[in-house]
């Protein structure tokens, strides 16, 4: 096969590709960009990644060994299994042997953060200033804190309504998943929220029920969710960008790709996956790109993290904010640089 990416191409691909003429920027400025937010955004706040969640859960099952009968050898052996399998087994054991309030306490200790932590991290504030529609597979409340505490100035320069004005911003109950909530600055937890642990999609069984895999239409809830997702992925007006998903989290998206995106009858070529990666992995990225494009209509946009790691996401958001009509405030260094360049230009006039 012809490789889509080379090492050199990956190194500058995102910043070369994402210009004002790109569909992502056009949708961003028209209020039609849907950003799927993954755990790669939240790890900066000390919240667990998908894999870290599984290991933390496994340790809790072992910690409560008097109730769960988990021994050290079994725990260490399970650590080599894939993430979904660990979580499925832990959730089964946990629900069978631990009290609901115990589980809720663990979940909240892992996935709840506070506003100061979110603001100090800066990523979520910048992300929310993009004025997109935010869907997330994360359970944590990081994005909720920014959305609920508004107001914040968006692309159009208007202050958004706040909960005090009777305007709901955060959704995680599947019964509320309708086209009406697909509005800029709304946050929709498609796999549930730590605010209500009963809504959290964790195990294989949870995913099968939510996505109706293998023809399972448990409690008829899959119809609501499927209709909601089909609306998103089949409408030409919307552009979808997956952000904060590293190679570790691809397995989470696999359920979405196979269960929801595949339900869409037409591929509109309006789906993009921002993939932080190392430029040396150009072979793997080329294979993934070809696979997702041909099977799910998702175009991979590699973002080189060789120098900065996941901190490259801050540069990504700065780039999008500058190109958009947002109210991004330049820092003093940028202002000083521009003033210097202007002074140099004037010298030669």
C-alpha atoms as one frame of an Amber mdcrd trajectory, in Angstrom:
protein
   0.000   0.000   0.000   1.046   3.605  -0.508   1.862   5.226   2.816  -0.094
   8.403   3.516   2.422   9.753   5.988   6.167  10.041   6.295   8.160  11.032
   9.350   8.735  14.508   7.921   5.092  14.995   6.972   3.828  14.148  10.464
   6.191  16.654  12.078   4.329  19.664  10.660   1.113  18.114   9.334  -1.420
  19.621  11.743  -0.210  23.206  11.496   0.204  22.968   7.713  -3.192  21.371
   7.166  -5.423  23.279   9.583  -5.919  26.607   7.833  -8.953  28.868   7.481
 -10.036  26.947   4.401 -10.203  23.598   6.225 -13.724  22.221   6.916 -12.978
  22.166  10.653 -12.357  25.916  10.720 -15.361  26.647   8.522 -17.602  24.625
  10.847 -16.016  26.249  13.883 -16.892  29.707  12.647 -20.444  28.715  11.700
 -21.286  26.995  15.003 -21.414  23.542  13.398 -18.295  21.951  14.833 -18.825
  18.994  17.161 -15.766  18.139  19.246 -15.572  14.709  20.841 -13.404  15.123
  23.941 -11.285  12.191  25.128  -9.238  11.384  28.206  -6.125  12.892  26.637
  -7.523  16.280  27.629  -8.160  15.311  31.244  -4.896  13.556  32.092  -3.308
  17.003  32.343  -5.510  17.591  35.392  -4.374  14.424  37.141  -7.475  12.503
  36.082  -6.987   8.908  34.937  -6.583   7.778  31.380  -8.629   4.823  30.167
  -5.850   2.388  31.100  -5.157   4.059  34.443  -8.824   3.781  35.313  -8.695
   0.033  34.719  -5.601  -0.428  36.907  -7.041   1.745  39.683 -10.234  -0.309
  39.625  -8.252  -3.537  39.754  -6.304  -2.300  42.769  -9.553  -1.467  44.570
 -10.891  -4.958  43.943  -7.654  -6.333  45.404  -7.753  -3.878  48.336 -11.171
  -5.273  49.252  -9.913  -8.847  48.963 -11.738  -9.967  52.104 -14.971  -9.349
  50.204 -13.902  -9.944  46.617 -11.443 -12.838  47.185  -8.960 -11.233  44.769
  -5.382 -12.335  45.518  -2.097 -10.730  44.477  -1.237 -13.270  41.784  -4.616
 -12.876  40.100  -4.399  -9.094  40.262  -0.936  -8.981  38.667  -1.959 -11.503
  36.018  -5.008  -9.435  35.044  -2.852  -6.356  34.491  -1.634  -7.922  31.245
  -5.175  -8.152  29.830  -6.662  -5.510  27.555  -8.323  -2.528  29.198 -11.929
  -3.356  28.332 -11.581  -6.848  29.766 -10.125  -5.548  33.053 -12.882  -2.970
  33.443 -15.633  -5.435  32.573 -14.403  -7.922  35.139 -13.835  -5.269  37.818
 -17.271  -3.760  37.340 -18.871  -7.195  37.615 -16.960  -8.039  40.793 -17.469
  -4.580  42.241 -21.217  -4.475  41.722 -21.561  -7.995  43.081 -19.449  -7.532
  46.217 -19.184  -3.835  47.090 -21.832  -1.416  48.324 -23.165   1.196  45.919
 -21.916   4.045  48.095 -18.436   2.459  48.139 -18.301   2.355  44.344 -19.640
   5.880  44.080 -16.941   7.087  46.460 -14.211   5.479  44.375 -15.567   6.859
  41.113 -15.845  10.379  42.516 -12.314  10.245  43.918 -11.042   9.334  40.457
 -13.141  11.518  38.186 -14.189  14.619  40.112 -11.979  17.692  40.078 -12.412
  21.326  41.116 -12.669  24.561  39.172  -9.262  25.914  40.222  -7.535  22.778
  38.942  -9.329  23.064  35.604  -8.487  26.750  35.191  -4.869  26.244  36.168
  -4.612  23.535  33.520  -5.802  26.048  30.878  -6.639  23.408  28.274 -10.350
  23.209  29.020 -10.783  26.961  29.150  -9.162  27.277  25.725 -11.170  24.338
  24.420 -14.439  25.892  25.566 -13.566  29.217  23.956 -13.798  27.491  20.609
 -17.562  27.724  21.040 -18.135  24.244  19.632 -20.699  21.584  20.521 -18.950
  19.287  22.988 -19.571  15.557  23.187 -17.359  13.491  25.428 -16.725   9.866
  26.285 -15.155  11.060  29.564 -16.914  10.559  32.889 -15.190  13.470  34.648
 -16.644  16.892  35.423 -13.777  19.033  34.091 -15.585  20.432  31.057 -18.822
  20.697  33.038 -17.233  23.154  35.480 -16.284  25.518  32.673 -19.672  25.217
  30.958 -21.840  25.576  34.042 -20.018  28.484  35.636 -20.067  30.773  32.542
 -20.606  33.231  31.133 -17.851  32.947  28.569 -17.380  34.876  25.346 -17.590
  32.695  22.273 -16.783  33.164  18.592 -19.685  35.518  18.055 -18.624  37.817
  20.901 -21.843  37.269  22.832 -21.918  36.076  26.409 -23.577  32.707  26.743
 -26.527  32.144  29.002 -25.821  30.567  32.348 -27.769  28.084  34.499 -29.089
  31.098  36.447 -30.993  32.045  33.318 -32.633  28.641  33.138 -30.377  27.328
  30.389 -29.032  23.825  30.875 -25.530  23.211  29.567 -24.546  19.666  30.612
 -26.307  16.436  29.613 -25.646  12.805  30.517 -29.107  11.230  30.748 -29.783
   9.376  27.503 -33.478  10.330  27.649 -32.417  13.941  26.968 -30.368  13.112
  23.868 -32.272  14.938  21.132 -31.306  17.256  18.300 -32.365  20.194  20.481
 -29.281  19.906  22.678 -26.836  20.082  19.760 -26.007  23.725  20.410 -22.658
  25.516  20.771 -21.233  25.384  24.320 -23.414  22.452  25.371 -21.588  19.471
  26.920 -22.994  15.971  26.304 -21.566  12.921  28.094 -22.338  10.115  25.653
 -20.961   7.419  27.992 -22.392   8.829  31.204 -21.085  11.020  33.997 -19.647
  10.677  37.483 -22.544  12.887  38.580 -24.710   9.782  38.251 -22.628   6.597
  38.244 -25.598   4.566  37.029 -25.197   6.295  33.637 -21.514   5.339  33.231
 -20.771   2.977  30.329 -17.847   0.827  31.502 -18.113  -2.890  30.736 -18.607
  -4.865  27.536 -22.203  -5.386  28.604 -22.742  -1.650  29.023 -21.415  -0.975
  25.523 -23.522  -3.727  23.990 -26.654  -2.270  25.567 -25.795   1.295  24.556
 -24.819   0.533  20.970 -27.136  -2.368  20.316 -24.267  -4.570  19.195 -25.225
  -8.104  18.149 -28.804  -6.910  17.738 -29.222  -6.170  21.449 -31.885  -3.477
  21.963 -31.961  -3.627  25.756 -34.747  -1.464  27.236 -35.212   0.167  23.813
 -32.674   2.800  24.858 -30.438   1.993  21.947 -32.987   3.463  19.524 -32.752
   6.872  21.213 -28.966   6.825  21.257 -28.663   5.461  17.728 -31.002   8.121
  16.343 -29.050  10.829  18.152 -25.688   9.628  16.851 -26.970   9.020  13.341
 -28.155  12.628  13.240 -24.657  13.785  14.122 -22.754  11.615  11.678 -25.110
  11.766   8.707 -25.746  15.508   8.573 -23.540  17.389   6.120 -23.906  20.557
   8.192 -21.905  19.131  11.079 -18.170  18.530  11.137 -16.950  16.135  13.830
 -13.492  16.360  15.395 -12.223  13.749  17.869  -9.711  15.387  20.206  -7.794
  14.012  23.195  -7.691  10.430  21.981  -4.264   8.794  21.896  -3.511   5.317
  20.649  -4.453   4.028  24.119  -7.998   5.388  23.833  -8.655   4.145  20.283
 -10.364   1.081  21.741 -13.002   3.340  23.307 -13.732   4.913  19.942 -13.955
   1.488  18.367 -17.380   0.994  19.943 -18.497   4.368  18.660 -17.135   3.727
  15.187 -18.660   0.268  14.918 -21.896   0.928  16.765 -22.878   4.473  15.851
 -20.905   5.695  12.862 -21.495   2.493  10.926 -25.235   2.975  11.386 -24.995
   6.099   9.264 -25.983   5.221   5.710 -23.840   7.870   4.094 -20.275   8.881
   4.793 -20.058  12.641   4.430 -16.278  12.910   4.794 -16.782  15.307   7.670
 -15.154  13.280  10.455 -11.653  13.880  11.704  -9.501  12.325  14.413  -6.722
  14.463  15.852  -4.142  11.862  16.814  -1.193  12.876  19.021   1.643  10.597
  17.951   5.369  10.295  17.465   6.676  11.068  14.009   8.682   7.832  14.109
   5.375   5.934  14.166   4.524   7.019  10.625   3.971   3.425   9.502   1.447
   2.734  12.263  -0.291   6.069  11.681  -0.511   5.400   7.947  -2.113   2.014
   8.581  -4.576   3.473  11.107  -5.428   6.317   8.764  -6.173   3.969   5.890
  -8.247   1.685   8.139 -10.439   4.394   9.682 -10.917   6.293   6.442 -12.037
   3.237   4.471 -14.127   1.608   7.197 -15.673   4.539   9.048 -15.126   7.648
   6.936 -12.828   9.168   9.570  -9.758  11.124   8.437  -6.754  10.976  10.763
  -4.925  14.239  11.452  -1.598  13.348  13.088  -0.111  15.798  15.564   3.551
  15.358  16.424   4.100  14.959  20.173   7.759  13.945  19.928   8.999  17.148
  21.572   6.215  18.179  23.954   4.218  15.032  24.617   0.514  15.631  25.198
   1.315  19.273  25.990   1.169  19.749  22.227  -2.608  19.983  22.692  -2.196
  23.482  24.092  -0.437  24.547  20.886  -3.224  22.894  18.911  -5.902  24.889
  20.736  -3.934  28.129  20.421  -3.697  27.547  16.678  -7.436  26.927  16.333
  -8.309  29.936  18.477  -6.084  32.256  16.466  -7.559  31.050  13.165 -11.127
  31.204  14.423 -13.179  34.289  15.138 -12.704  33.645  18.848 -11.830  36.181
  21.489  -8.416  34.663  22.078  -6.216  37.049  24.019  -2.601  37.135  22.926
  -0.090  36.786  25.711   2.511  39.486  26.373   5.265  37.621  24.516   3.198
  37.403  21.321   2.199  41.077  21.579   5.818  42.113  22.143   6.967  40.059
  19.164   4.334  41.594  16.890   5.225  45.103  18.044   8.872  44.365  17.327
   8.099  43.095  13.832   5.971  46.172  13.179   8.816  48.460  14.291  11.234
  46.660  11.957   8.829  47.039   9.041   8.468  50.766   9.713  12.256  51.172
   9.616  12.283  50.055   5.988   9.328  52.125   4.845
